[in-house]
Each structure stands twice: as C-alpha cells, then as structure tokens.
Amino acid sequence: MTSVAEARRPPAPAPARGRAGRRVADHGSWFLVLPALLPILLLSVGPLLYGTLLAFTDAQSGRTAATRWIGALNFRDLLHDTLFWESFRIGLVWAAGVTVPQFLLALGLALLLNQDLRLRGLARALAIVPWAMPEVVVGIMWRLVYSPDAGVLNETLRDLGLGAGRDWLSGLATALPAVIVVGVWAGLPQTTVALLAGLQNVPRELHEAAAVDGAGAWRRFRAVTWPALRPVALAVTALNLIWNLNSFALVYVLTGGGPGGRTRLPMLFAYEEAFRYGQFGYAAAMGCVLVAVVSVLLAVFLAGRLRGGDTA
C-alpha cells in the first residue's frame, strides 16, 4: 500500500528530451514549412541572387565571347549615368504623387463606406471593381479615355466649352500627371479595403462615448479613430510607396516611358537596357540599386514600428 508521504510526493518530472529528440522535431518542422518555402526560394531568392551576380559581369545579348567578371564596373558607370538618375527622380515623383493622393482619397472613401448607409454592400462591391482589373486592361482603358481624337475626357471638355482638348499622354507637361491620375485610380481599391478593415476594428462604444461628451466629428476622428487606425495607415502607405516605386506594367502600356523619357520610371529604364539594348549586366546593376532603395525603406518602416512598439 502507498503511504501518506508517498501520496503527497509530487510526481517525478518527465525526462528531458535529448539532443536526438530535438533534432527529430526540428526536421519535422522543416518538413512542414518546406512546401511554402520552396516557391519563395525558387521564384524570389534564386532570381535575386542570380541578378546580383549578373550585375558584376559584362553579360550582353548576342555576344559570342564568354561573359567576364568585371567587379563593380557597372555600378561605377551607373553613378555617372544622368539618364538613370533622372529616371530615378521621375520614379520618386511618381511614387509620392500616387501614394499620397491615393491614401487621402482612400481614407475618405473608407470613412464613407464605414457609415450605416443604404446599399452599403453594393457601394463596397463597386469600390473594389478596379482592383479586379489587370494593369494591362486598366492601361488600355485609360488610353482610350485620354485619346486625343475620340477620348471621353476631350469630348467632355469640348462639350463644356473648355477647349478643343489635347493629347494628354504625348504632351511633355501633361504625360506624368496623366499617368499619376491613372495610378491613383488603379490603386485606390486595395488601400480603401485595408483602411476599411482597420476602421471596423475601432470600438463603436468609444465613438458613442466621445459623442456623449460633446466631441464633434473631427475631434472624434483625431482622438478615437486615428490612433487606432495609425498602424494600418503606416503599413499600407509604406507598402504602396514600395509597390509604386517598382511599377512597370501600367506605365509601360500607357506611355512606354515617353514622351522624351518624361515617364521613364527606373524599372522601365532597366527593362530597356536589358531587352532593347541587350545590356543584361548593366540592367542587373540598376535592379540591385532599386532593391537597395526598397530595403532601406523597409528598414526605416520596421525600425519605426519597433520603436513605436517599445514606447507603447
């Protein structure tokens, strides 16, 4: 029979798992992660490493001589390439010109769609229609809108007596603003959806309490809505800025980088160097510079988030 002392004795701890057991568990974890990890390695990490190595060579299309390792020569030439830095300046103007209005319009639309309106479900469905359209289709559609002869925009201006219209995508002064308008329209739905999701996480009781205390709509937005929405707003703005800086398809369909290089974004410049002039090594160096810029933006964003989390 078991004595009282033995009955009160705490159970013996389970034997510690040895190194072999931990190794088996680690192998099992890697096996579970492998299906999701393989596409990333094959489609993202692999091409990135290959492009980085290509940037240190003189790889060209159509040459019979073997590709040589030239070190940082492509990057040295890139420092003195005024056309590339001009395209980089245009890319920054494009990214900021699309991201800022896109966020402001999306915020207003999200606040409107968050209200208890009639046919709110239909309005939300219509608001995300541009998101379902491929960028190529969006570019073709807006080329028809901007058409100098029978475009909807010029026809509307003529009917209103505001002029005979103009060729918006071919004018040196109007090409970039016209393309920015299309970029804002095309990216508005996903920004709206992200902000609307953030707004729905704000407790309604806080708004009701602030209204009882006499706070107006603007004061409720500053004191209740914006503090809760700020993390989502920062994340979506950073992602939009990075996405717009890497834009290619939309601008390529609309203008092809013209007129006179006024809409030649960095990705378009790299594409031309690689596939029009055959300078694969030089184009890869441009891609490395863009990856470095995007990495800096991500580092700044993550540092801000971590600093905000530490002070919270």
RAGIHU-V218916 format. One record per run of one state. SS is the DSSP state (a for helix, b for strand, c for the rest). FROM is the first residue (numbers start at 1). TO is the last residue. Records with the same first field share a line. If there is no record, write none. Layout:
SS = FROM-TO + FROM-TO
This chain:
c = 1-3 + 9-18 + 55-56 + 58-68 + 70-72 + 80-81 + 114-119 + 128-128 + 133-134 + 146-151 + 160-174 + 201-203 + 213-216 + 246-248 + 255-265 + 276-279 + 312-312
a = 4-8 + 19-54 + 73-79 + 82-113 + 120-127 + 129-132 + 135-145 + 152-159 + 175-200 + 204-212 + 217-245 + 249-254 + 266-275 + 280-311
b = 57-57 + 69-69
